[in-house]
């Protein structure tokens, strides 16, 4: 029998029912390294997904606790889009994926795990990154731990040139 170890998941499964606060409102109150925040913009921040689909899975979230993307201020969504473009460039350079996914799950019916605070997922994709383990065992195998991903990406976000 083979074992796949993911000790960081224990923090989530052991406290999932205890979560009553919004993780996107709480994260900016922590240090960048503790929260795995890569960048703090005027209206949004970039954070690593604690439970990534693939290595390098980022999220861009507004500081404002907003459920509705459609009702968000233009300045917020403009910055979010600029940050997404920059994330795409960084992920392509650092990880050399075959493609990228960008997306939002708006509302529980759409698959939002945190429905009351919209956020944008940016994740690298490779041919074969969804294999039998994901399909049959509902398990993902990630080749890199979150701390390594954070260290690898952090330097690219020290000065973000938005254009």
C-alpha positions in Angstrom: 0.0 0.0 0.0 1.3 3.5 -0.9 0.8 6.5 1.4 0.5 10.1 0.3 1.4 12.5 3.1 -0.1 16.0 3.3 0.3 17.1 6.9 -0.8 20.7 6.2 -4.3 19.4 5.4 -4.7 18.3 9.0 -5.0 21.9 10.1 -7.9 22.3 7.8 -9.8 19.0 8.5 -9.3 19.4 12.3 -10.7 22.9 12.4 -13.1 23.1 9.4 -16.2 23.0 11.5 -14.7 25.7 13.9 -14.3 28.2 11.1 -16.8 31.0 11.8 -14.7 33.9 10.6 -14.0 34.8 7.0 -10.5 33.6 6.0 -10.1 36.4 3.5 -10.9 39.0 6.2 -8.7 37.3 8.8 -5.6 36.7 6.6 -4.6 40.4 6.1 -4.5 40.8 9.9 -1.6 38.3 10.0 1.9 38.6 8.9 2.5 38.0 5.2 4.5 34.9 5.8 2.0 33.4 8.3 -0.9 34.0 6.0 1.0 33.2 2.8 0.2 36.6 1.4 2.4 37.4 -1.6 1.3 40.9 -2.2 -0.9 43.6 -0.7 -2.4 46.1 -3.2 -4.7 49.1 -2.6 -7.9 47.1 -2.7 -6.9 43.4 -3.1 -4.2 41.0 -1.9 -2.7 37.9 -3.5 -2.5 34.8 -1.3 -1.6 31.2 -1.8 -4.5 28.7 -1.6 -4.0 26.6 1.5 -5.6 23.7 -0.3 -4.3 24.0 -3.8 -5.5 22.1 -6.8 -2.0 22.4 -8.3 1.3 23.8 -7.1 1.3 27.6 -7.5 -2.5 28.0 -7.0 -3.0 31.6 -6.1 -6.1 33.6 -5.1 -6.7 37.3 -5.4 -9.2 38.6 -2.9 -10.5 42.1 -2.0 -10.0 43.4 1.5 -13.7 44.4 1.4 -16.0 41.6 2.5 -18.1 41.4 -0.6 -20.2 38.5 -1.9 -21.2 40.1 -5.2 -18.6 40.5 -7.9 -21.2 42.4 -10.1 -21.6 45.0 -7.4 -17.9 45.5 -6.6 -16.5 49.0 -7.3 -14.7 49.3 -10.7 -11.4 50.4 -9.1 -11.4 47.1 -7.1 -12.2 44.9 -10.1 -9.7 46.8 -12.3 -6.9 46.2 -9.8 -8.0 42.5 -9.5 -7.7 42.1 -13.2 -4.3 43.8 -13.4 -3.1 41.5 -10.5 -4.4 38.5 -12.3 -2.5 39.4 -15.5 0.7 39.8 -13.4 0.1 36.5 -11.6 -0.2 34.8 -15.0 3.1 36.2 -16.1 4.8 35.1 -12.9 3.4 31.6 -12.9 4.4 31.1 -16.5 7.9 32.2 -15.8 8.4 30.3 -12.5 6.5 27.0 -13.2 6.4 26.8 -17.0 2.9 25.3 -17.0 1.1 24.2 -20.2 -1.8 26.5 -19.4 -3.6 28.5 -16.7 -7.1 28.5 -15.2 -8.6 31.8 -13.9 -12.0 31.6 -12.3 -14.5 32.5 -9.6 -17.1 30.4 -8.0 -19.9 32.9 -7.1 -22.4 31.4 -4.7 -22.6 28.0 -3.0 -24.5 26.4 -5.9 -21.5 27.4 -8.1 -19.1 25.6 -5.8 -17.9 28.6 -3.7 -16.3 27.3 -0.5 -16.4 30.8 0.9 -19.5 32.3 -0.7 -19.7 35.5 1.2 -16.3 36.9 0.1 -15.6 36.6 -3.7 -12.1 35.9 -4.9 -10.3 35.0 -8.1 -8.4 31.7 -8.5 -5.3 31.7 -10.7 -3.7 28.3 -11.1 -1.1 26.7 -13.4 -2.1 23.6 -15.3 -0.1 20.8 -16.9 -1.1 18.0 -19.2 -1.7 15.0 -16.9 -2.1 17.0 -13.7 -5.5 15.4 -13.3 -4.7 11.7 -13.1 -6.3 8.5 -11.8 -5.5 9.5 -8.2 -7.6 12.6 -8.5 -10.4 10.9 -10.4 -10.6 7.6 -8.5 -9.3 8.4 -5.0 -10.3 12.1 -5.0 -6.7 12.9 -3.9 -4.3 15.3 -5.4 -0.5 14.8 -5.3 1.4 18.0 -5.1 5.2 18.0 -5.7 5.9 21.0 -3.5 4.9 22.1 0.0 3.3 25.6 0.5 6.3 27.1 2.3 8.5 26.2 -0.7 6.0 27.7 -3.1 5.8 30.9 -1.0 9.6 31.3 -0.9 9.8 30.6 -4.7 7.1 33.2 -5.6 7.6 35.9 -3.0 10.4 37.8 -4.7 8.3 38.3 -7.8 5.7 40.2 -5.7 8.0 42.6 -3.8 7.4 45.2 -6.5 4.4 44.5 -8.8 4.5 46.6 -12.0 0.8 47.0 -12.8 0.1 48.1 -16.3 
